[in-house]
Amino acid sequence: MEANWETKTVAALRGYVARRLSFSESEIDVKILSRGAWSAGVFDEEPIEVQERFQETLLGRTVFLITVKRDGEKAASRWVTAEIAVIRRVVVPVHPLKKLQPIEQRDVTIHAVRLTRPGEHYAVKPEELIGKRMVRSINTGTPVTLDMVEEAPVIRQGDRVTLVVQVGGLRIVTTGRAKEDGFQGRQVAVVNLDSQKIVYGEVVDPSTVRIDLSKD
């Protein structure tokens, strides 16, 4: 009785969730957490109907109404609590990654994992992460979401850089030192080592900052 109940209920829930979320049944994992009692024999060759209690998502801890029908009529129904997960192939680290650590190809791999949190944007290709850095530390095998990473700076605070100052048709080249981390194509604060003044320019590459005064 217990095995029959478990098998048929899990199968019914897996099919229901797969249809609702447009996944294949093989991608849905169901764990029964709690249920009411059933009369002996109620599941013998009887069709099962599934309804969900209103909630925002079917993933994670979800409550369903399981109804057994006989000759088209309801024979019995019970509320069942289950944990629903989607099995997805996503990017995970092969070893712990520390906060601010740049991500290299050797740091990550693709692995099938059980996901229960809806709304997360998981990385599904290593290329989405390579060259970026971690916002926080994570352990081996933890699915990487896109909000866990950020663009890595191409210039580090304290780096010596070439300042290229453009004034109309005049181009002046001098030396500076980065006051902060600099990101490709963004503004960065730099100390002009000749004047000792702080100036702001656009990061061109790991060693060059451009200041265009002709726009002012």
N, C-alpha and C positions, 0 to 999 in steps of 0.2 A: 504493500500500500504506500509506504513512505517513498520507495524508489519510483513507483509509478507516478505519484503526485509530483515529486521533484522533477522527473524527466519531462513530463508533459507540461508542467508550468513553465519551466525554463525554456522549453522549445517555443511555447506560445508567446512568452515575453520577448524572446529573441526575434521572432518573426515580426511581431508588432512594432518593436523599436526600429528594426531594420527598415521596414516600410515607411515609418514616420520620418526617419532621418536620412533616407535614401542611401543606405549602406547595404552591403551584402550581409547575410546572416552570419557568415564566417567572421565578420569584423566586429560582431557584437558579443560581449561577455556579460553574463548574468550571474549574480550571486544573491540567493535568497537570504534575507536578514531576519524576517519574522513573518508569521502567518497565523491565521486562525485554524481551528480544528475542522476536519472534514469527516463526514460519515463514511464508513467502510463501503467500498465499491462505487463511490460516486464518480470516480474517474474512469471506470471501466468503459472504454470505447466511446466516451461521450465527447462531443466537441466543446472547446473552451473559447470563451469570448473575453477579450481584454479591454479594459477602460482605465484611463489614468486619472488620478486626482489632479485638478487644475494646478499647474505650476509652470515656471518659465522654461524648464528644460527637462528632457528625459534622461540626461546623464547624471551620474552621481546617485545619491539616495533618493529613490522615487517610490511613491505609493500607487499601487494599481488595484483595481477591482477585478477579480477573477470570477467569472461566472461559468458554471457548467450547465449546458443545456441538454435536455432530453426530449426528443420529438418536437424540437423547435421551441420548447418552453423552458424557462429557468428552473433548474433542479436545485441549485445551491449556488451561493456566492460568498466570497470572503475577501477582505482587504489583505493585500500582500505587500510587504515592504521589500524592495530589492535594490541592490547597487548595480547600476548599469554603466558599463564602460565600453569605449570603442578601442579596438586594437588597431593602432596605426604605426606605420614605419616613420619614425622621426629621428632627428639628430640628437645624440647623447654624447657626453664626454667619455673618453676611455680612461681618464684619470681625473682626480679633483682639479677644478679650475679656480684660481684665486681672483678676487676682485681686482680689476684693472689689468688682468693678464691678457695680452694679445692672443688671439686664437689662430692656430696654425692647422694645416691639413692633418697633421699627425695627432692632434688633440681630440678629434671628434670622429664618430662613425654613425652609421644608420642602424637602428635597431627597432624591432617591433615591441611596443610597450602598451600598457593598459592605461587609458586616459579617461578620467572621470570628471575633470573640470571643464565646463563649457566656456566658450568665449575666449579661450587662450589661443594665441597665434603661435603655433609650434613651427620651428624650423624643420623643413622636410628635405633640404639639400644642404650639404656642408658649405657650398658656395655662398649661401646666404650669410654665413658667419665668418668666413676666412678673412683675416685682416682687421676685424673688429676686435673689441675688448669687452671683458665681462664687467657688468655693472655691480655684480655681487658674486660671492663665492658659491660654487655648487659642487655636489659630490658626483662621483662616478655613476653613470647610468641615469642621471636626472634629465628628463626631457628639457631641451633648451627652447624657451620661448623668445620671440623677437624683442620683448621688452627687457630681457636679461642682458642684452648687449648694446653697445653704442659704437659709433665710429671711433677708431683709434686716432690719436693725434699724430700728425706727421712731424711736428716740431714739439720738443719737450721744453718745459720751463728751464731756463738757464742755457739753452743751446745758443751757440754763436751762429748768426745768420747774416746773409748779404741783404742789405736794404737797397732796393732799387727805387729811387725817387724820380717820378715823372712830372715835370713842370712845363706844360705846353710841349714844345719841341725839344726841350732840354732834358737830358737823362743823367742823373747823378747816382753814383754807386758808392755806398759806404758800408760800414759794419755795425751790427746791432746785436743785442742779446735778448732773447725772449723772456718776457716777464711772466708768461703763462703758457700752458699747452696750446698749440695751434693746430687747427684742423683745416684740411684741404678746402680752399675756396672761401674760407671764413676770415673775419677780421681777428687780428691778434695784437696784443700790446707788446711793443718792443722798445728797449732803451737804445737810443742812438749813442754809440760809444764815443763819437766825436763831440757831440753837444751835451751828452748825459741827460737829454730830454726823452720823455716817454712819447712815442708816436704810435699810430695805429695803421696797419696795412693789411693787405690780403695775402694769405698764404698761397704761394705759387707752387712750391715743392718743398722737400725737407730741409732745404738750405736757403730758400729765397722768400723774401717778403716784399711785395710791391706797394708803394705809396703813390697814388695818382693825385697830385695837387692841382692838376689842370682842370679837375671837375669843380673845384671850389670857386 
